[in-house]
């Protein structure tokens, strides 16, 4: 949300949506409500090709300082997405289908 606000204030509304919608594999309004997430109740799902590509790419790199340059393995990411529920896993797999045509072979 803060990233979106910053980019909107800089006159970059399309970039702002990328910031807001790249968490996990996207978050639905229903998930915000069910999980009582500290977010306004609306969809945070990637829509544009740019949003989708950044959403997927973001999964492969840690935000932990000592791990910033280590790429995560697809198998590990897939396992984590499965833990977050079938909707999240489906969205992640759809992103993989879009950008990584042979991704299932890596599992």
C-alpha positions, 0 to 999 in steps of 0.5 A: 500500500505504501509503495502504491501511494509513493508511486502515485504521488510521483505520477506513476499510477500504472507502476503503483498498481504493480507495487500493490498487486505483487504480494504472494501470487496476488491476494483476493478480497475474500482472502483479505477478509478470511485471514483478517489481513491488515489491508482494505478489503479489495482484490490485490490480484495482478492484472497486466502482463507487467504486474504478473511478471513482477509478481512471479519474479518476486517469488524467486528472491528473498527479502532477507539481506543475507539471501538477496542474491540467492535464487529460490528453487521453484520446488520450494516456492511451489511448496510454500504456495501450497501451504497458503491454500489452493487459491494461492497455489492455482494463481501461482501455477497460472503465472508459471504457465504464462512465463515458465512453459516447462516449469512442471518438469522442475518439480 
